[in-house]
Amino acid sequence: MDYVYASRISSLQPSAIREILKVTADPSVISFAAGNPSPEAFPSRELAELAAGLFASGAASALQYGVSEGYAPLREITAARLREKFGIGSPDDDLIIVSGGQQGVELTAKVLLNEGDTVVCEEPSFIGALNAFRSYGVKLAGVPCGERGMDMDALAQRLSAEPRPKLIYTIPTFQNPTGATMPAERRRLLVELAARFDVPLLEDDPYRELRYEGEDAPALKSLDTGGRVIYCGSFSKVIAPGIRLGYICAPKGLMQKLIVAKQVSDVHSNLFFQALVCEYIKRYDIDAHIGQIRSLYRRKRDLMASLLHKQFSFTLPQGGLFIWAELPQGLDGFEYCRRAAAKKVAAVPGASFLTDERAASRAIRLNFSLPSFGQIEQGCALLGEALCEYMG
Ligand SMILES: Cc1ncc(COP(=O)(O)O)c(C=O)c1O
């Protein structure tokens, strides 16, 4: 049958990342393309032990339906940890468990956006979020993102223009794809601008705890006094992405709508894994575990940076999973990634992260968490060869 697709889905293109990831199905290809954590960073032994214990003690409640808000002990322990470590969440907020940060972004879009609304986001930005917004038929207004995050003058201009944007979406810490982190001063300005123009701010923060050097910058959520910031976090990068667990911390009134939206989407997130993650946090030292992940990724980042710096221009990210490298003037990121893939090394062209994916970009995004140290060495050598050949 010839299906006639809904416009919300027919406007979405399979992302360039997916296309390039197809190349990575070939095991001989070194992939710097995905955004995956390293399997070495999963607490697999601990989770296996806890899972066996849960089954042995009769896992009936963890295998039963649950409430859409999530497993209460996990909500409590997560809210307490965010409050104590990062000052995130006030008595006017609530926290629910969602199926990954991606669902947090999607539910926020579902609750706040109508077709034709404008969403301001960093340019470039995370494809998963851009596609979530696109699927609601909104217009994306990109604001340039440099090494200190979103440009505040350009944002102020955009917010003064009509129609007034309905939402500001930002990844202020170790941004995907640029690795940029917004300094504290700029964060204050951003929260002030959102207040002045009365626009909600969606803070997408899955990388906050993957800092390799420098001081933590305050979460926008911790600076907000007007109930304007919706905070999305994730267990994907600090425990494992396959468990599909994240959280939203947002003002209570808005949360009621998010809960109804979640009920419609998937009833609730995987309850067995919620119980497992809760036990993990109670019985083990998650901060020590994150410390180990940081030390592993810091070494991988440093190795990749040391191998790339002669040929590529980039700012060393202070955390996160990516190096955003610029090719010399006149070269194109797409063409370069095609040539690199032919040499069996995969990277993502910068244009894939733009609000207009057809626009040109000479940037590429390189992931350093997933490849082994050996693959980083080999892959960077191949990237160098591909660049030399492309430059002629
Ligand atoms: C900026 C950003 N937000 C959200 C996500 C979604 O993560 P998850 O749904 O696995 O929590 C990602 C994943 O890479 C991301 O980079």
The ligand as an SDF file (V2000), in Angstrom:
LIG
                    3D

 16 16  0  0  0  0  0  0  0  0999 V2000
   22.4350   17.3690   24.1220 C   0  0  0  0  0  0  0  0  0  0  0  0
   21.7740   16.0400   24.2700 C   0  0  0  0  0  0  0  0  0  0  0  0
   20.5670   15.9850   24.8230 N   0  0  0  0  0  0  0  0  0  0  0  0
   19.9260   14.8270   24.9940 C   0  0  0  0  0  0  0  0  0  0  0  0
   20.5040   13.6400   24.5960 C   0  0  0  0  0  0  0  0  0  0  0  0
   19.6900   12.3920   24.7480 C   0  0  0  0  0  0  0  0  0  0  0  0
   20.2460   11.5160   25.6270 O   0  0  0  0  0  0  0  0  0  0  0  0
   19.4260   10.3400   26.2930 P   0  0  0  0  0  0  0  0  0  0  0  0
   18.0590   10.3160   25.7020 O   0  0  0  0  0  0  0  0  0  0  0  0
   20.1950    9.1130   26.0240 O   0  0  0  0  0  0  0  0  0  0  0  0
   19.3790   10.7000   27.7500 O   0  0  0  0  0  0  0  0  0  0  0  0
   21.7670   13.6410   24.0130 C   0  0  0  0  0  0  0  0  0  0  0  0
   22.3770   12.3880   23.5430 C   0  0  0  0  0  0  0  0  0  0  0  0
   23.3850   12.3070   22.9540 O   0  0  0  0  0  0  0  0  0  0  0  0
   22.4240   14.8840   23.8460 C   0  0  0  0  0  0  0  0  0  0  0  0
   23.6260   14.9770   23.2820 O   0  0  0  0  0  0  0  0  0  0  0  0
  1  2  1  0
  2  3  1  0
  2 15  2  0
  3  4  2  0
  4  5  1  0
  5  6  1  0
  5 12  2  0
  6  7  1  0
  7  8  1  0
  8  9  2  0
  8 10  1  0
  8 11  1  0
 12 13  1  0
 12 15  1  0
 13 14  2  0
 15 16  1  0
M  END
$$$$
